[in-house]
Amino acid sequence: MIFEQVATGGCQSYLVGCPDTRSAALIDPEISQVDRYLAMAAQDGLRIRYVIDTHTHADHFSATRTLANMLHVPVVMHRDSPAPFADLRLQDADLLRVGNLRLQALHTPGHTADSMCLLLDDRIFTGDTLLIGGTGRTDLPSGDPSALYDSLFNGILKLDPALRVFPAHDYHQRGSSTIAAELAGNPRLQQTDRMAFIEMMEHLDLSAPTHLTEALRTNMSGGKSVAQLLAEAATKTPFVSLPELRARIVAGSADLIVLDVRERDAFDAGHVPRAINLPRGQLELRVNDVLPDPTQRIVTLCQLGKISTLAAATLRELGFLRTSALDGGMTAWQEAGYPIEKTR
């Protein structure tokens, strides 16, 4: 077996491949590591045939749909997954053939209703059902401590104690564990009575994941995160440095339009000299009146440089092909000591 483990903070992804056929599956990929997964597969001489999520993630952004579209392969999830883009939905005990490898799906609800573990030879990919020294939480949407109890004590904990455990999260970078080690030392598994286990899970008092709402929205619907939109806009947009913009303003460049896309009150409180104001929310509706000449050079700016990047990408799509975004924003402009104007 060809095996690669990729850590992204506490998130863990796994690339497993058949050395005979060079077919591979990618388990629980994270959106920021797309290029790394592709490079790793290429280095190992593998062709990724499946991208798999062990459950609907609530604390990071899944890369399954992005990779599926790039590679023209199916997104694999449990049949109870709410994601409309899941192409191949597995039931309990279904086998996924990856060359000569066999991944067996085990439905393990509890952390989420669609949680599943994947059994492969001497190891088990446990998603967030069983963690190293812990278990998945049950206080997020579709969580159920009673179901988790059954998935653990009447399910995967009865498997071969020597099985290596590879979870979807490992915040202490321990890499892996075994069923035997978790039975012996995992604090949450010491509560073997059902009611005591449920009571413990219902009173963990855990803080909500940082990106809970956005992660659930994107992972359940296949939509894009704000970070993805910004990254895509940045690939379509050239940038202008602070000193360069300052020099062009001082030189009085005749064809330069500095377009401040902040709201009017922020613009009035202080803006780059010669800038005109067109709030991002009004851009498409007013662009023809405010910017009648599409051949002029436009530099967009905002407070921090994010909204102006989106605005620049939109303007270029609308045909303003000489549009750039300021590399920075008003905050960076003022920190550099450059002058500002205020609207009286």
Disulfide bonds with the S-S distance in Angstrom:
none
